[in-house]
């Protein structure tokens, strides 16, 4: 059984804890934001991997504490990417594994690949404009979402080098909807991914945590998916 250190006990953390047995995982200990790195330093039980769903500002110090304990981590927190060079350096120096993603929905990453293919197809036509709109619940703090930024990066990587309008909605209890559109003089193409239940993110994070055990280096969802589909 995979022994998990759960960092963060909000809605996502509680879902991870609830679904852990379905993935052959057992949550050994929960570290809340109030406990912070000190609770990780004081950990007195063996752990195979950590899962982090906290807040952006906490990620660098959390990874630093995990690095001191040589504990690999799946990071589901978003909005900390300005600190990524520091976090990567900490992980590399400690020789731990890190899998960081803005979204742990498997369907979303299949969708992302479809968006990338569409962007490549429309890139040569200067008359085709593009946009991304994302909608989430009122409690989500970062806007645009990390997933929307990842989608835009995928489009640029595919060769779409024009402006991509990006907008956000924060309302109600929306788990997450991302729409990518391409518009020309006589036609419009839209692709949409809609999450119906936040549990999809917890399930993806747990699957990635099991996969990460025993691996070192910096990984993303493509690494997990390609290995899974090999």
C-alpha positions as CSV (number, residue, x, y, z in Angstrom):
1,X,0.0,0.0,0.0
2,X,1.3,3.5,-0.9
3,X,1.8,5.6,2.1
4,X,0.7,9.2,1.5
5,X,1.5,12.4,3.3
6,X,-1.5,14.7,2.6
7,X,-0.6,18.4,2.6
8,X,-3.7,20.6,2.7
9,X,-7.1,19.5,4.0
10,X,-9.5,21.8,2.2
11,X,-12.1,20.5,-0.3
12,X,-9.5,18.8,-2.6
13,X,-7.5,17.4,0.4
14,X,-10.6,15.8,1.9
15,X,-11.5,14.3,-1.5
16,X,-8.0,12.8,-1.8
17,X,-8.3,11.3,1.7
18,X,-11.7,9.9,1.0
19,X,-10.7,8.3,-2.3
20,X,-7.2,7.1,-1.3
21,X,-8.2,3.5,-0.6
22,X,-9.5,3.1,-4.2
23,X,-5.9,3.6,-5.4
24,X,-4.2,1.4,-2.9
25,X,-3.2,4.4,-0.8
26,X,-3.3,5.1,2.9
27,X,-3.0,8.7,4.2
28,X,-0.4,8.5,7.0
29,X,-0.7,12.0,8.1
30,X,-2.4,15.3,7.2
31,X,-0.5,18.5,7.3
32,X,-2.6,21.7,7.3
33,X,-1.5,25.1,6.2
34,X,-1.2,26.1,9.9
35,X,1.2,23.2,10.6
36,X,3.4,24.1,7.6
37,X,7.0,22.9,7.1
38,X,7.5,22.4,10.8
39,X,5.0,19.5,10.7
40,X,6.8,17.9,7.8
41,X,10.1,18.2,9.6
42,X,8.6,16.6,12.7
43,X,7.1,13.6,10.7
44,X,7.9,10.4,12.6
45,X,6.4,7.8,10.2
46,X,7.7,6.5,6.9
47,X,6.0,8.0,3.8
48,X,6.2,7.0,0.1
49,X,4.9,10.2,-1.5
50,X,3.2,13.5,-0.6
51,X,0.2,15.2,-2.3
52,X,0.0,19.0,-2.1
53,X,-3.3,20.8,-2.5
54,X,-2.6,24.0,-0.4
55,X,-2.0,27.6,-1.5
56,X,0.5,29.0,-4.0
57,X,2.6,31.0,-1.4
58,X,3.2,27.8,0.6
59,X,4.6,25.6,-2.2
60,X,8.3,26.6,-2.1
61,X,8.7,26.1,1.7
62,X,6.6,22.9,1.5
63,X,8.9,21.5,-1.2
64,X,12.0,22.6,0.8
65,X,10.7,20.7,3.8
66,X,9.9,17.6,1.7
67,X,13.3,17.8,0.1
68,X,14.9,17.7,3.5
69,X,13.0,14.4,4.2
70,X,13.7,13.1,0.7
71,X,9.9,12.8,0.1
72,X,8.6,13.0,-3.5
73,X,5.5,15.1,-4.1
74,X,2.6,15.5,-6.5
75,X,1.7,19.3,-6.6
76,X,-1.9,20.1,-7.5
77,X,-1.7,23.7,-6.1
78,X,-1.6,26.4,-8.9
79,X,-0.4,30.0,-9.1
80,X,3.1,29.4,-7.8
81,X,4.9,29.2,-11.2
82,X,7.0,32.4,-10.6
83,X,8.8,30.3,-8.0
84,X,9.3,27.3,-10.2
85,X,13.0,27.7,-10.8
86,X,13.6,27.7,-7.0
87,X,11.3,24.7,-6.5
88,X,13.0,22.8,-9.3
89,X,16.4,23.5,-7.8
90,X,15.3,22.2,-4.4
91,X,13.9,19.0,-5.9
92,X,17.0,18.4,-8.0
93,X,19.4,18.9,-5.2
94,X,17.5,16.5,-3.0
95,X,17.0,13.9,-5.7
96,X,13.3,13.6,-5.2
97,X,10.5,13.2,-7.8
98,X,8.0,16.0,-8.5
99,X,4.9,15.8,-10.6
100,X,3.4,19.2,-11.0
101,X,0.2,19.9,-13.0
102,X,-2.4,22.7,-13.2
103,X,-5.1,20.1,-13.7
104,X,-5.2,16.3,-12.9
105,X,-8.2,15.4,-15.1
106,X,-7.1,12.8,-17.6
107,X,-9.9,14.0,-20.0
108,X,-8.5,17.6,-19.8
109,X,-5.1,16.5,-21.1
110,X,-6.7,14.5,-23.9
111,X,-8.6,17.8,-24.6
112,X,-5.4,19.8,-24.5
113,X,-3.8,17.6,-27.1
114,X,-6.9,18.2,-29.4
115,X,-6.6,21.9,-28.8
116,X,-2.9,21.8,-29.7
117,X,-3.7,19.9,-33.0
118,X,-6.4,22.5,-33.8
119,X,-4.0,25.4,-33.1
120,X,-1.4,23.8,-35.4
121,X,-4.0,23.4,-38.2
122,X,-5.2,27.1,-37.9
123,X,-1.8,28.6,-37.4
124,X,-1.0,29.2,-41.1
125,X,-4.2,31.2,-41.6
126,X,-3.7,34.8,-40.4
127,X,-7.5,35.4,-40.6
128,X,-8.3,32.9,-37.8
129,X,-8.5,34.4,-34.3
130,X,-8.5,32.4,-31.1
131,X,-9.7,32.7,-27.6
132,X,-9.9,30.8,-24.3
133,X,-12.6,31.2,-21.7
134,X,-12.5,29.4,-18.3
135,X,-15.1,29.3,-15.5
136,X,-14.7,28.2,-11.9
137,X,-16.3,28.5,-8.5
138,X,-16.1,31.7,-6.6
139,X,-13.5,30.3,-4.2
140,X,-10.8,29.8,-6.8
141,X,-8.3,32.5,-6.3
142,X,-6.1,32.5,-9.4
143,X,-7.5,33.9,-12.6
144,X,-6.9,33.0,-15.3
145,X,-6.7,29.4,-14.2
146,X,-3.4,27.5,-14.4
147,X,-5.1,25.2,-16.9
148,X,-6.1,28.1,-19.2
149,X,-2.4,29.2,-19.1
150,X,-1.3,25.7,-20.0
151,X,-3.8,25.6,-22.9
152,X,-2.5,28.9,-24.2
153,X,1.1,27.6,-23.9
154,X,0.1,24.5,-25.9
155,X,-1.3,26.6,-28.6
156,X,1.8,28.7,-28.9
157,X,4.0,25.7,-28.9
158,X,1.9,24.3,-31.8
159,X,2.8,27.4,-33.8
160,X,-0.2,29.7,-33.2
161,X,1.8,32.9,-32.8
162,X,-1.1,35.5,-32.8
163,X,-2.9,37.0,-29.8
164,X,-5.1,34.6,-27.9
165,X,-7.8,36.4,-25.9
166,X,-8.1,34.9,-22.4
167,X,-11.0,35.5,-20.0
168,X,-12.3,34.2,-16.7
169,X,-15.5,33.7,-14.8
170,X,-15.8,33.1,-11.1
171,X,-19.4,32.2,-10.0
172,X,-21.3,29.7,-7.9
173,X,-19.9,26.2,-7.5
174,X,-18.6,25.6,-11.0
175,X,-16.0,22.8,-10.8
176,X,-14.2,23.9,-14.0
177,X,-15.1,24.6,-17.6
178,X,-12.5,25.5,-20.3
179,X,-13.5,26.5,-23.9
180,X,-11.1,27.2,-26.7
181,X,-12.4,28.8,-29.8
182,X,-11.1,29.6,-33.3
183,X,-13.0,32.1,-35.5
184,X,-12.7,33.1,-39.1
185,X,-14.7,35.0,-41.6
186,X,-17.2,32.3,-42.3
187,X,-16.8,29.6,-39.6
188,X,-16.2,29.0,-35.9
189,X,-14.7,26.0,-34.2
190,X,-15.1,25.6,-30.4
191,X,-13.8,22.8,-28.1
192,X,-15.0,22.5,-24.5
193,X,-14.0,20.5,-21.6
194,X,-16.4,20.5,-18.6
195,X,-15.8,18.9,-15.2
196,X,-18.9,17.7,-13.4
197,X,-17.3,16.6,-10.2
198,X,-14.1,17.8,-8.4
199,X,-13.3,14.2,-7.5
200,X,-11.8,13.8,-11.0
201,X,-8.8,16.0,-9.8
202,X,-8.3,13.9,-6.6
203,X,-8.5,10.7,-8.6
204,X,-5.8,11.9,-11.1
205,X,-3.6,13.1,-8.3
206,X,-3.8,9.8,-6.5
207,X,-3.0,7.8,-9.7
208,X,0.0,10.1,-10.3
209,X,1.2,9.7,-6.7
210,X,1.3,5.9,-7.1
211,X,3.2,6.3,-10.4
212,X,5.7,8.7,-8.9
213,X,6.9,6.4,-6.1
214,X,10.5,5.4,-6.9
215,X,11.0,8.0,-9.6
216,X,13.3,11.0,-9.5
217,X,13.2,14.1,-11.6
218,X,10.6,16.7,-12.7
219,X,7.5,15.4,-14.4
220,X,4.2,16.6,-15.9
221,X,1.0,14.9,-16.9
222,X,2.4,14.0,-20.3
223,X,5.1,11.9,-18.7
224,X,2.4,10.0,-16.7
225,X,0.1,9.6,-19.7
226,X,2.8,8.4,-22.1
227,X,4.1,5.9,-19.6
228,X,0.6,4.7,-18.9
229,X,-0.2,4.3,-22.6
230,X,3.1,2.7,-23.5
